[in-house]
Amino acid sequence: MESVLEKYYRREHAFLAPEACFSDCSKGRAKPVDPDPMRTDFQRDRDRIIHCKPFRRLMHKTQVFLSPEDDHYRTRLTHTLEVAQIARTIARALFLNEDLTEAIALGHDLGHTPFGHAGERQLNRMVKGGFRHYEQSLRVVDVLEGLNLTHEVRDGIVSHTSGVAETLEGQIVRYADVIAFLNHDIDDAIRAGVMSDDDIPLMLRNVLGYTTSERITTMVNSIVARGTASGVISMEDDIREAMNELKSLLFALVYTNPAAKGEEVRAEAMLGQLFEHYTAHPSDLPEVYARNIENDGVERCVADYISGMTDRYAIATFRNLFIPKIWQGLDRS
């Protein structure tokens, strides 16, 4: 009798495009495991990512705006979910492997620091060899969590910002990441009062759309329209050019705007002090991070610990280490 897994395989080969990455053609895992009778390897990877602790911590990590009071600003977790939704939509329309696409999308930012890219910049300055969140995401799943993911998911995770993924599904996630953050950052920036819809040039609005939904739809449709015949995932030239202009606009109005990013200097200084403390006192590291010192060195293991912190945990740790207890209960008003 045909098993559930065999039915999945048969359905994929009957339904997906020839360019898709089929679940039964994976290059496998570093440590081989017995097949799951109910799930493909890519489905198992998705589930392993969702159930790991770093995934849960994304809900308390900054996307762009530090410590916003409004509940509707994006976090690193909501960003991840939006990327996964957009990526699956594209994969489905192109008849590619949705499960692989979703697993990559859900894992792509597991290595992100607290306080968004401010934290990444600070660790990159302080760690010998640098710190890049996409490389850290791979380190999280490989070393810190030991998820033993498939080659294709690991490749997609580490390639989502730099390089080109081996699979079309991984290439989709890279586009979906940009589509998601551009559009939700506009939404959050308007909510924060640092830009308005009128700041987007009429030419860009005419090409991409006038609302978040319209812009996302335009960008997604453009990728689907290009198809997979070229062997790569791409976007129509005029839409890609408009998207890049929109990205440049956001760098000018939001990503480097003191009103939006003024607190980042303090966040960077705080993480810098935490890094200096733990490199000087590695015995203070939790065992889960300290156990890798012999293989990876103190700095890398300290970066593991700090990058895994949520915003509020980093603040609480800084307070406990550097603020005298007698001051912590004082009224700040």
Secondary structure, 3 states (H helix, E strand, C coil): CCCHHHHHHHHHHHHCCCCCCCHHHCCCECCCCCCCCCCCHHHHHHHHHHCCHHHHHHHHCECCCCCCCCCCCCEHHHHHHHHHHHHHHHHHHCCCCHHHHHHHHHHCCCCCCCCHHHHHHHHHHHCCCCCCHHHHHHHHHHHHCCCCCEHHHHHHHHCCCCCCCCCHHHHHHHHHHHHHHHHHHHHHHHHHCCCCHHHCCHHHHHHHCCCHHHHHHHHHHHHHHHCCCCCCCCCCHHHHHHHHHHHHHHHHHHHCCHHHHCCHHHHHHHHHHHHHHHHHCHHHCCHHHHCCHHHHCHHHHHHHHHHHCCHHHHHHHHHHHHCCHHHHCCCCC
